[in-house]
Amino acid sequence: MSSYSPYENVVAQDYPAMLVTAGLNDPRVSYWEPAKWVAKLRTTRTDTNRLLLKTEMGAGHMGPSGRYDAWRDEAFVLAFIFDTLGIE
């Protein structure tokens, strides 16, 4: 199982810019698991690329519920991608 665990496979290397998302009410992946992974990445990686952790306080495994909240969440992700790629 540890061979495909993201946390167990963090090594000292360059990583791309990442936006890691978590949901406080996620029954499958507890909110502290992405937080632990991001903390380990921040201390182990060798690059200075952006590494953001966004925890949705009212969301579950599939993100926030409701059409407008889902759109807002998708817009946030797309804004991160566009900004990372330098697209205005």
C-alpha positions in Angstrom: 0.0 0.0 0.0 2.8 2.4 0.7 4.1 2.1 -2.9 1.2 4.3 -4.1 0.7 6.4 -1.0 1.4 10.1 -1.8 2.7 10.8 1.7 5.1 7.9 1.7 6.5 8.8 -1.7 7.6 12.4 -1.1 11.3 12.7 -2.0 13.7 15.7 -2.2 13.1 16.8 -5.8 11.4 19.6 -7.8 7.6 19.5 -7.9 5.3 21.5 -10.1 3.1 24.2 -8.8 0.2 22.5 -6.9 -3.2 23.5 -5.5 -4.2 20.8 -3.0 -7.8 20.8 -1.9 -9.5 19.1 1.0 -13.0 19.0 2.5 -13.6 19.2 6.2 -16.5 16.8 6.0 -14.9 14.2 3.7 -15.6 10.7 5.0 -13.0 9.1 2.6 -10.0 11.3 3.1 -9.8 13.2 6.4 -8.8 16.8 6.2 -5.5 16.3 8.0 -4.2 13.9 5.4 -3.8 16.5 2.7 -2.4 18.9 5.3 0.2 16.4 6.4 1.2 15.7 2.8 1.5 19.5 2.0 3.6 20.0 5.2 5.9 17.2 4.2 6.2 18.5 0.6 7.0 22.0 1.9 9.9 20.7 4.1 11.2 18.1 1.6 11.0 19.7 -1.9 13.8 21.4 -3.6 11.9 24.0 -5.6 10.1 27.3 -4.9 7.0 26.7 -7.0 3.6 27.5 -5.4 2.2 24.9 -3.1 -1.3 25.9 -1.8 -3.6 24.0 0.5 -7.3 25.0 0.4 -9.6 23.3 2.9 -13.3 23.8 2.3 -15.0 24.0 5.7 -18.4 22.9 4.4 -17.4 20.4 1.7 -17.1 16.7 1.4 -15.3 14.3 -0.9 -16.6 15.8 -4.1 -16.1 19.5 -3.1 -18.8 22.0 -2.1 -22.4 21.1 -2.8 -24.8 23.4 -4.7 -24.5 24.6 -8.2 -23.1 28.1 -7.5 -20.6 26.8 -4.8 -19.4 24.2 -7.3 -18.9 26.8 -10.0 -17.1 29.1 -7.5 -14.8 26.2 -6.6 -14.1 25.4 -10.3 -13.4 29.1 -11.0 -10.8 29.1 -8.1 -9.1 26.1 -9.6 -9.1 27.5 -13.1 -7.8 30.9 -11.8 -4.9 29.0 -10.2 -4.1 27.2 -13.4 -4.3 30.3 -15.5 -2.2 32.3 -13.1 0.4 29.5 -12.9 0.6 29.4 -16.7 0.7 33.2 -17.0 -2.6 33.5 -18.8 -4.5 36.7 -18.2 
